[in-house]
Amino acid sequence: MNSQSREKIFPNPTLSHSQEWKHIKVRIFMVNQQELLGTLIIPSQGYKARLSDILNNPLKFLSLTDVAVYHENLLILKTPFLSVNKQNILYLIEDDSNEIKNNLSLPVELD
């Protein structure tokens, strides 16, 4: 893989001066009952600027920074970087902690 194609697949925010980046806090629920809280760095606009674009790209892993891993509400790991296999993700949401905490206590009604 040459450096140009590698940069297209694995953009490096520290090397690209023409591209602006945004840091999105995410909450990821895994098939093994673990919950990950971390930061995704994605382009701020244009192609691949949405969470759905990141999830639907052909890469098998997500790169997270500033990650906390919980199992049964207990913190089991804090790390500056974690690569997550997308096949093991149940769902991913943008983390607005106050909104999430408030909504978790609400009963869910199914039609």
C-alpha positions as CSV (number, residue, x, y, z in Angstrom):
1,M,0.0,0.0,0.0
2,N,1.5,3.3,-1.0
3,S,1.4,6.4,1.3
4,Q,-1.3,8.2,-0.7
5,S,-3.8,5.3,-0.5
6,R,-2.9,4.7,3.1
7,E,-3.6,8.3,4.0
8,K,-7.1,8.0,2.3
9,I,-7.9,4.9,4.4
10,F,-6.2,6.0,7.6
11,P,-6.2,9.8,7.8
12,N,-3.9,11.3,10.3
13,P,-5.2,14.5,11.8
14,T,-1.8,15.6,12.8
15,L,-0.4,15.4,9.3
16,S,-3.3,16.9,7.3
17,H,-3.5,20.7,7.4
18,S,-6.2,21.0,4.8
19,Q,-8.7,18.7,6.6
20,E,-10.5,19.8,9.7
21,W,-11.4,17.1,12.2
22,K,-14.0,16.7,14.9
23,H,-13.8,14.6,18.1
24,I,-17.0,12.7,18.8
25,K,-17.6,11.1,22.2
26,V,-19.3,7.7,21.6
27,R,-20.8,5.0,23.7
28,I,-20.4,1.5,22.2
29,F,-22.3,-1.6,23.4
30,M,-20.5,-4.8,22.6
31,V,-21.8,-8.4,22.1
32,N,-19.8,-9.5,25.2
33,Q,-21.8,-7.1,27.4
34,Q,-19.0,-4.6,27.7
35,E,-19.6,-0.9,27.2
36,L,-17.0,1.4,25.8
37,L,-16.8,5.1,26.2
38,G,-14.3,6.9,24.0
39,T,-13.6,9.4,21.3
40,L,-13.7,8.9,17.5
41,I,-11.8,11.4,15.3
42,I,-13.6,11.9,12.0
43,P,-13.6,14.5,9.3
44,S,-15.7,17.6,10.2
45,Q,-17.4,17.8,6.8
46,G,-17.8,16.1,3.5
47,Y,-17.5,12.4,2.7
48,K,-17.0,10.2,5.7
49,A,-18.1,12.9,8.1
50,R,-21.0,10.9,9.8
51,L,-20.9,8.1,12.3
52,S,-22.8,5.9,9.8
53,D,-20.1,6.5,7.2
54,I,-17.5,5.3,9.7
55,L,-19.5,2.2,10.6
56,N,-20.3,1.4,6.9
57,N,-16.8,1.8,5.5
58,P,-14.9,-1.5,4.6
59,L,-12.4,-1.2,7.5
60,K,-13.0,-3.9,10.1
61,F,-11.9,-1.9,13.1
62,L,-12.7,1.4,14.7
63,S,-9.9,3.4,16.4
64,L,-10.9,5.0,19.7
65,T,-9.0,7.3,21.9
66,D,-9.4,8.1,25.6
67,V,-11.3,4.9,26.2
68,A,-13.0,3.5,29.3
69,V,-14.2,-0.1,29.2
70,Y,-17.0,-1.2,31.6
71,H,-18.4,-4.6,32.3
72,E,-21.5,-4.8,34.5
73,N,-21.1,-1.1,35.4
74,L,-17.5,-1.7,36.7
75,L,-14.6,0.1,35.1
76,I,-12.2,-2.7,34.0
77,L,-9.8,-0.7,31.7
78,K,-8.8,2.8,30.9
79,T,-6.5,3.3,27.9
80,P,-5.4,6.1,25.6
81,F,-6.1,4.0,22.5
82,L,-8.3,1.0,21.6
83,S,-9.0,-0.7,18.3
84,V,-12.4,-2.2,18.2
85,N,-13.6,-5.0,15.8
86,K,-16.8,-3.7,14.3
87,Q,-18.3,-7.2,14.0
88,N,-18.5,-7.2,17.9
89,I,-20.5,-4.0,18.1
90,L,-24.2,-4.3,19.0
91,Y,-24.8,-0.6,18.6
92,L,-23.0,2.7,18.9
93,I,-24.4,6.1,19.9
94,E,-23.0,9.6,20.2
95,D,-22.5,10.1,23.9
96,D,-24.4,13.0,25.5
97,S,-24.1,11.5,29.0
98,N,-26.8,13.6,30.6
99,E,-29.3,12.8,27.9
100,I,-28.4,9.1,28.0
101,K,-28.6,8.9,31.8
102,N,-32.0,10.6,31.8
103,N,-33.4,8.3,29.1
104,L,-32.1,5.1,30.7
105,S,-34.6,5.4,33.6
106,L,-37.6,5.8,31.3
107,P,-39.7,2.7,30.6
108,V,-39.7,1.6,26.9
109,E,-43.0,0.9,25.3
110,L,-43.1,-1.3,22.3
111,D,-46.0,-1.0,19.8
